[in-house]
């Protein structure tokens, strides 16, 4: 899952979903990949967090962090968790 989220973060950062005719990453995930709205939301938020806090990739990979954690006030929670203030 972590590798998918890293690739998704890059895909979103380059806005490749727009080149494919979608209005947002969420719409791409839901319509093109067939993910539920909830799953699309979780992955969109996780991709945004990876873009903003790349240091969370390793904790995602080794299981210290899961994508559901990212849903709670994501920016401030991740800033506190990583020790970063951006």
Wavefront OBJ file of the C-alpha trace (Angstrom):
o trace
v 0.000 0.000 0.000
v 2.791 2.447 0.827
v 4.338 2.105 -2.636
v 0.939 2.719 -4.217
v 0.475 5.835 -2.072
v 3.925 7.155 -3.007
v 3.131 6.644 -6.696
v -0.277 8.236 -6.162
v 1.337 11.253 -4.486
v 3.578 11.714 -7.524
v 0.620 11.215 -9.879
v -1.294 13.896 -7.957
v 1.661 16.280 -7.704
v 2.005 16.182 -11.491
v -1.779 16.476 -11.856
v -1.804 13.601 -14.323
v -5.460 12.952 -13.510
v -6.233 16.235 -15.275
v -4.512 15.049 -18.456
v -6.720 11.952 -18.328
v -9.867 14.092 -18.247
v -10.704 13.986 -14.539
v -11.436 17.039 -12.439
v -9.598 15.795 -9.342
v -7.599 12.929 -7.910
v -10.662 11.866 -5.939
v -12.772 11.603 -9.107
v -10.004 9.634 -10.843
v -9.755 7.177 -7.951
v -13.501 6.742 -7.698
v -14.427 6.568 -11.375
v -11.327 5.173 -13.101
v -10.060 2.793 -10.426
v -13.508 1.952 -9.095
v -12.683 2.678 -5.466
v -15.509 3.548 -3.101
v -15.903 7.192 -2.157
v -14.510 6.428 1.287
v -11.468 4.576 -0.046
v -10.878 7.336 -2.602
v -10.956 9.935 0.159
v -8.501 8.025 2.387
v -6.029 7.593 -0.450
v -6.339 11.205 -1.635
v -5.610 12.520 1.866
v -2.722 10.083 2.309
v -1.222 11.161 -1.030
v -1.467 14.818 0.022
v 0.252 14.029 3.328
v 3.090 12.244 1.553
v 3.565 15.300 -0.644
v 3.656 17.586 2.371
v 5.463 15.260 4.797
v 7.659 12.841 2.809
v 9.137 11.555 6.055
v 5.936 9.549 6.674
v 6.699 7.112 3.843
v 8.909 4.817 5.933
v 6.443 4.666 8.862
v 3.719 3.788 6.337
v 5.914 1.060 4.883
v 6.837 -0.529 8.203
v 3.371 -0.279 9.745
v 4.009 2.401 12.380
v 1.504 4.613 10.561
v -1.680 3.687 8.714
v -3.723 5.714 6.275
v -6.680 5.926 8.648
v -4.538 7.943 11.062
v -4.172 10.565 8.357
v -7.880 11.389 8.523
v -7.801 13.055 11.940
v -6.897 16.714 11.483
v -4.211 15.499 9.124
v -1.900 18.492 8.883
v -1.580 19.229 12.579
v -1.543 15.549 13.526
v 1.241 14.783 11.068
v 3.212 17.879 12.052
v 3.163 16.729 15.657
v 3.863 13.111 14.781
v 6.853 13.852 12.585
v 8.177 16.705 14.688
v 7.876 19.006 11.674
v 6.279 22.410 11.506
v 5.634 23.401 7.912
l 1 2 3 4 5 6 7 8 9 10 11 12 13 14 15 16 17 18 19 20 21 22 23 24 25 26 27 28 29 30 31 32 33 34 35 36 37 38 39 40 41 42 43 44 45 46 47 48 49 50 51 52 53 54 55 56 57 58 59 60 61 62 63 64 65 66 67 68 69 70 71 72 73 74 75 76 77 78 79 80 81 82 83 84 85 86
